[in-house]
């Protein structure tokens, strides 16, 4: 008599994780997302670990969350996972300001963004 189960948003061989309210612009975050698209997860983790970008640490945590979701919730093999999709979206923009000369006001925009990582299990061809 309970509520019906929600349908999955991804396919049976996929898992995903989403990270919101990242304090960086979507343009900068997309540079890091491009770094991992289409790669195997162990290679993507290595690239993010040694990346010079500040936001790469948060993206690495999101990727590790997606790997844990794949392993624990969907029973997928971690060794056969690739980053199928990594896309970036806008979030809120804090409007701040700074006083400037002659009574003017300089606007400062502090953007936030979000990233979604989808992993897919693919069988390796021998």
C-alpha angles and dihedrals in degrees: 000000000000131000119289118257115258114247116249116263092213134046124272092261094048139080131184145193130193129203119196136191097030108171098231136084118270090238092059092043091051090059089061092043090054088055093066106031114123096004130122111263097245091052091046091051090051092049092050093046093056098036117121093218116108094220093053090086092061092045089052090054090051091050091050089051091052090050091051090049090051093049102040105029103032103026094233123159109253094208092061098048124115130182099256096177136006113176134169131218137188123255132179124323119217112217113216132161146204128210113248135190123298095020096299127137125227113212119224120196117201107192127200126200142184135221131208120198121193120191124199129197113229125179113237116240114228 
